[in-house]
């Protein structure tokens, strides 16, 4: 019995030990599971971030494959930025990057075009529409479209330089001569008074120059067609030092216009053009000879603008605060003391004296700024949509072109900008 009791005791102890060992193993397993879960919680965010990065890189590679042309240009820019931020070995990396991209570095004009499309316009559609508008509206000299007009301009010049001289005569004799030639002298108001000591003469233009938008490649089509401005420079010998006073210059200019009309009507040009006179900007002091084609083969009208060289008269006397139209000339017996300034009169005369200089200024600006001509053309289109550019128009496309040229020359507007940015 004693042996049986000892055996039962040993069996109970073995069970207790086995149970304790099982509990210890379960506790160890639980601790291991907890540690593994904690490790997974630390690793999972990193794995997710890595997967997202891989997905992003894959999408970028797909985009590079579809848009290889644009990424080549941007890739060059990224290579340059990398070279600025790293050490000496980055030049090799930049060269390798270029070879990998398979293209050359983007030019300044290409970069400007990208910036305009992406930043300025916000939509490529607007840029495309503006480019299409310029393509339809611009008139470029020397093309097949303007062949007839260019030929007419050469013919007009040949006729002008061959016109006969008219010796100096007084106002009454000049009026009689014009009447015999079948033309009238477009004197401004007030007309020359009877007995005025003024000699009127004519000789062929000293220079014939195509001026305005047509010569600069920024002429735009209108409903009435193209009009080309041609400057006919009156010889300095026809004028005297004091001709800026009391409409003397404008009387001589009016007689010069009448003789131009008479000479052109006697030439072969009379068969191809209707030759008449119209006032520039509805200013009776500035008559111009207008040649309108009788057929469509010419392709446009021509306007002859008499002008003088910049040193023919003293420009310092034509300031906005100066008086050039004496009260005693307008009304007999009026006092000339404290005469009011005549800014419009002075500006009209100065415009004739500076016509060629303004043209040279615009031409030089177009050489400095490649997009100047197209930008000025866009300004003209914009102006025509908002202002009736007829006889009453005071703000002209020529004036806006001068303002834009001044901004470019002063550095207020970058000369490297495109036409739309200008």
C-alpha positions in Angstrom: 0.0 0.0 0.0 2.9 2.2 0.8 4.3 1.5 -2.7 0.9 2.3 -4.4 0.8 5.7 -2.5 4.3 6.6 -3.6 3.4 5.9 -7.3 0.3 8.1 -7.1 2.4 10.9 -5.7 5.0 10.7 -8.4 2.3 10.7 -11.1 0.7 13.9 -9.7 4.1 15.6 -9.6 4.8 14.7 -13.3 1.4 16.1 -14.3 2.1 19.4 -12.4 5.5 19.7 -14.1 4.0 19.0 -17.5 1.3 21.6 -17.0 3.8 24.2 -15.8 6.0 23.5 -18.8 3.0 23.9 -21.2 2.0 27.2 -19.6 5.6 28.4 -20.0 5.7 27.5 -23.6 2.3 29.2 -24.2 3.5 32.3 -22.5 6.7 32.3 -24.6 4.7 31.8 -27.8 2.4 34.7 -26.9 5.4 36.9 -26.3 6.9 35.9 -29.6 3.7 36.6 -31.4 3.4 40.0 -29.8 6.9 41.0 -30.8 6.3 39.9 -34.4 3.1 41.9 -34.6 4.9 45.0 -33.2 7.6 44.5 -35.8 5.0 44.2 -38.6 3.4 47.5 -37.4 6.7 49.2 -37.7 7.5 47.8 -41.2 4.1 48.1 -42.9 4.2 51.9 -43.3 7.6 51.7 -44.8 6.5 49.0 -47.2 3.4 51.0 -48.2 5.5 54.1 -48.9 7.9 52.0 -50.9 5.1 50.5 -53.0 3.6 54.0 -53.6 7.0 55.3 -54.7 7.4 52.4 -57.1 3.9 53.0 -58.5 4.7 56.7 -59.0 8.0 55.9 -60.7 6.2 53.5 -63.0 3.6 56.1 -63.9 6.4 58.6 -64.6 8.2 56.2 -66.9 5.0 55.6 -68.8 4.5 59.3 -69.2 8.1 59.7 -70.4 7.5 57.1 -73.0 4.3 58.8 -74.3 5.7 62.4 -74.2 9.3 61.9 -75.1 9.7 65.2 -77.0 8.6 67.5 -74.2 10.5 65.5 -71.5 13.7 65.8 -73.4 13.6 69.6 -73.1 12.6 69.5 -69.4 15.2 66.8 -68.7 17.9 69.1 -69.9 16.7 71.7 -67.4 16.7 69.1 -64.6 20.3 68.1 -65.5 21.4 71.7 -65.2 19.8 72.2 -61.9 21.5 69.0 -60.6 24.8 70.4 -61.7 24.4 73.5 -59.7 23.6 71.6 -56.4 26.2 68.9 -56.5 29.9 68.4 -56.8 32.5 68.0 -59.6 31.1 64.7 -60.8 27.8 66.2 -61.8 29.1 67.3 -65.2 29.5 63.7 -66.1 26.1 63.0 -64.8 24.7 65.9 -66.9 26.3 64.6 -70.0 25.0 61.1 -69.3 21.6 62.5 -68.7 21.7 64.2 -72.1 22.7 61.0 -73.8 20.0 59.2 -72.0 17.4 61.8 -73.1 18.6 61.6 -76.6 18.5 65.3 -77.5 20.2 68.7 -77.3 19.7 71.4 -74.7 16.6 73.5 -75.1 17.2 76.9 -76.8 16.1 80.2 -75.2 13.2 80.6 -77.7 11.9 77.1 -76.9 12.1 77.8 -73.2 10.2 81.1 -73.7 7.5 79.3 -75.8 7.0 76.7 -73.0 6.8 79.4 -70.3 4.3 81.4 -72.4 2.1 78.3 -73.0 2.3 77.1 -69.4 2.3 80.3 -67.3 0.9 83.2 -69.4 -1.9 81.8 -71.3 -3.1 79.1 -68.9 -4.5 77.4 -71.9 -2.7 76.3 -75.0 -6.0 76.9 -76.9 -5.7 80.7 -76.5 -2.1 80.7 -77.9 -3.2 78.6 -80.8 -6.1 80.9 -81.5 -3.8 84.0 -81.4 -1.3 82.4 -83.7 -4.0 81.5 -86.1 -5.4 85.0 -86.0 -1.9 86.5 -86.8 -1.5 84.0 -89.7 -4.8 85.1 -91.2 -4.5 88.9 -90.5 -0.9 89.7 -91.2 0.1 90.9 -94.7 3.8 90.3 -95.5 5.5 92.3 -98.2 7.4 90.4 -100.9 5.1 87.4 -101.0 2.9 86.1 -103.9 -0.1 87.8 -102.3 1.5 91.3 -102.5 3.2 90.9 -105.9 0.9 93.3 -107.6 1.1 95.8 -104.8 4.9 95.7 -104.7 5.0 96.3 -108.5 2.6 99.2 -108.2 4.9 100.8 -105.5 7.9 100.6 -107.7 5.9 102.2 -110.6 4.7 105.0 -108.3 8.2 105.8 -107.2 9.5 106.0 -110.8 6.7 108.4 -111.7 7.3 110.6 -108.6 11.1 111.1 -109.0 10.5 112.1 -112.7 7.9 114.8 -112.0 8.6 118.2 -113.6 9.6 121.2 -111.5 7.2 124.2 -111.0 9.0 127.5 -110.4 8.0 129.7 -107.4 4.8 131.7 -107.8 2.6 133.7 -105.5 -0.7 132.3 -104.1 -2.9 133.7 -106.8 -0.7 132.4 -109.6 -0.5 129.0 -107.9 -4.3 128.8 -107.7 -4.6 129.7 -111.4 -2.0 127.0 -112.3 -3.9 124.4 -110.4 -7.1 125.3 -112.0 -5.5 124.9 -115.5 -4.2 121.4 -114.5 -7.7 120.3 -113.3 -6.9 120.1 -109.6 -7.6 122.2 -106.5 -5.2 123.2 -103.8 -6.5 121.8 -100.4 -5.6 124.8 -98.4 -6.4 124.5 -94.6 -8.6 126.9 -92.7 -7.9 129.8 -92.6 -7.0 130.0 -96.3 -4.1 132.3 -97.3 -5.2 135.9 -97.2 -5.1 138.0 -100.3 -1.8 139.6 -100.9 0.1 137.2 -98.5 3.8 137.3 -99.2 4.3 133.6 -99.9 6.0 131.8 -102.7 4.8 128.4 -103.7 7.0 126.0 -105.7 7.3 122.3 -106.6 10.1 119.9 -107.4 10.3 116.1 -107.4 10.5 114.4 -104.0 14.0 114.2 -102.5 13.2 110.7 -101.3 10.4 108.2 -101.6 10.2 105.8 -98.8 7.6 103.1 -97.8 6.7 103.8 -94.2 4.2 102.5 -91.7 3.2 98.9 -90.8 3.6 97.4 -94.3 7.4 98.0 -94.4 7.8 96.5 -91.0 5.8 93.4 -91.6 3.0 94.3 -89.1 0.2 95.4 -91.5 -3.1 93.7 -90.9 -6.1 93.2 -93.3 -9.2 95.3 -92.9 -12.6 95.2 -94.6 -11.5 98.0 -96.9 -8.3 96.2 -97.8 -4.6 97.1 -97.3 -3.3 100.6 -97.3 0.4 101.2 -97.7 1.8 104.6 -96.6 4.6 106.1 -98.7 6.5 109.2 -97.5 7.3 111.7 -100.3 10.0 114.0 -98.8 9.7 117.6 -100.0 13.0 119.2 -100.8 14.4 121.5 -98.2 14.9 124.3 -100.8 11.2 124.8 -100.9 11.1 126.1 -97.3 12.3 129.1 -95.3 13.4 129.3 -91.7 10.1 131.0 -90.5 7.7 128.7 -92.4 6.5 127.1 -89.2 4.5 130.3 -88.4 1.0 131.2 -89.5 0.3 128.1 -91.7 3.1 128.9 -94.1 4.3 125.3 -94.1 0.8 123.9 -94.5 0.1 126.2 -97.5 3.2 125.0 -99.2 2.4 121.4 -98.3 -1.1 121.8 -99.8 0.3 123.1 -103.1 2.8 120.2 -103.2 -0.1 117.8 -102.8 -2.0 119.4 -105.7 1.0 119.2 -107.9 1.5 115.5 -107.0 -2.1 114.7 -108.0 -1.7 116.6 -111.3 1.5 114.8 -112.1 0.2 111.3 -111.2 -3.0 111.9 -113.2 -0.9 112.7 -116.3 1.0 109.4 -116.0 0.1 105.8 -116.8 -1.0 105.3 -113.2 -4.2 107.1 -113.9 -5.4 104.0 -115.8 -4.8 101.7 -112.9 -5.8 104.0 -109.9 -8.4 106.5 -108.9 -6.3 109.3 -107.7 -7.7 111.7 -105.1 -7.0 113.6 -101.8 -8.1 112.9 -98.3 -7.2 114.3 -94.9 -5.1 112.2 -92.5 -7.0 111.7 -89.3 -9.6 114.2 -90.5 -7.0 117.0 -90.1 -7.4 119.5 -92.9 -3.8 120.6 -92.4 -2.6 117.2 -93.5 -4.0 116.3 -96.9 -2.6 113.1 -98.5 -2.7 111.7 -102.0 -4.6 108.4 -102.2 -4.4 105.9 -105.0 -7.2 103.4 -105.0 -6.8 100.5 -107.5 -9.5 100.1 -110.2 -9.0 96.3 -110.2 -8.3 93.7 -107.5 -5.0 92.6 -109.1 -3.1 95.4 -107.3 -4.2 94.1 -103.9 -4.3 97.4 -101.9 -4.4 101.2 -101.9 -1.4 103.6 -101.6 -1.3 106.8 -99.6 1.3 109.4 -100.3 2.3 111.4 -97.3 4.3 114.6 -97.9 7.0 115.2 -95.3 10.2 117.1 -94.7 13.6 116.1 -93.3 14.1 116.6 -89.6 16.5 119.5 -90.0 14.4 121.5 -92.5 12.8 123.5 -89.7 13.8 124.1 -86.2 12.0 121.4 -84.1 12.8 123.3 -80.9 10.2 125.9 -81.9 7.5 123.3 -82.0 7.2 122.5 -78.3 3.8 122.0 -76.8 3.9 125.3 -75.0 5.0 127.4 -78.0 2.7 129.5 -80.2 3.0 129.1 -84.0 -0.3 130.7 -85.1 -0.3 134.4 -84.2 -3.6 135.9 -83.2 -3.0 138.9 -85.6 -2.9 136.4 -88.5 -6.3 135.0 -87.6 -8.0 138.3 -86.7 -6.8 141.6 -88.0 -5.8 144.0 -85.2 -5.5 141.2 -82.5 -2.5 141.5 -80.1 0.2 138.9 -80.3 1.3 139.3 -76.7 0.4 136.4 -74.4 -0.7 134.3 -77.3 -1.9 130.9 -76.2 0.1 127.8 -77.1 -0.8 125.8 -80.2 0.1 122.2 -79.3 -2.0 120.5 -82.0 -0.7 122.7 -84.7 2.9 122.1 -83.6 2.4 118.4 -83.3 1.0 118.2 -86.8 4.1 119.9 -88.2 6.5 118.0 -86.1 4.9 114.7 -87.2 5.8 115.5 -90.8 9.4 116.4 -89.8 9.8 113.2 -87.7 8.0 110.7 -90.0 11.2 109.1 -91.3 12.9 109.2 -87.9 9.9 107.4 -86.4 10.1 104.8 -89.1 13.8 104.3 -88.4 13.1 104.0 -84.6 10.5 101.3 -85.2 12.8 99.4 -87.6 15.7 99.4 -85.1 13.3 98.2 -82.3 12.1 95.3 -84.6 15.8 94.3 -84.9 16.2 94.3 -81.1 13.0 92.4 -80.4 12.2 89.6 -82.9 8.5 89.4 -81.8 7.9 93.2 -82.0 6.3 93.2 -85.4 3.8 90.4 -84.5 3.1 92.0 -81.1 2.4 95.4 -82.8 0.1 93.6 -85.2 -1.9 92.1 -82.3 -2.2 95.5 -80.9 -3.7 96.8 -84.1 -6.2 93.9 -84.3 -7.2 94.7 -80.7 -7.6 98.4 -81.4 -9.7 97.8 -84.5 -12.1 95.7 -82.4 -12.6 98.5 -80.0 -12.1 101.8 -81.9 -13.6 102.8 -85.2 -10.4 103.4 -87.1 -11.8 105.9 -89.5 -11.4 109.5 -90.2 -12.3 110.4 -86.6 -9.9 108.0 -84.9 -7.3 109.7 -82.7 -5.6 106.6 -81.3 -4.0 104.9 -84.2 -2.1 101.6 -84.6 1.0 103.7 -85.5 0.8 105.5 -82.1 0.4 102.2 -80.2 3.4 100.8 -82.1 5.5 103.8 -81.0 4.4 103.3 -77.4 5.3 99.6 -77.5 8.7 100.4 -79.1 9.4 102.9 -76.4 8.6 100.4 -73.7 11.0 97.9 -75.3 13.8 100.4 -75.7 13.4 101.6 -72.1 13.6 98.0 -70.7 10.0 98.2 -69.4 9.1 95.2 -71.5 11.6 92.4 -72.2 12.9 92.2 -75.7 12.9 88.4 -75.5 9.2 88.1 -74.9 6.9 86.6 -77.5 4.2 88.5 -79.4 1.4 87.6 -77.0 3.4 88.6 -73.9 4.3 92.0 -75.5 
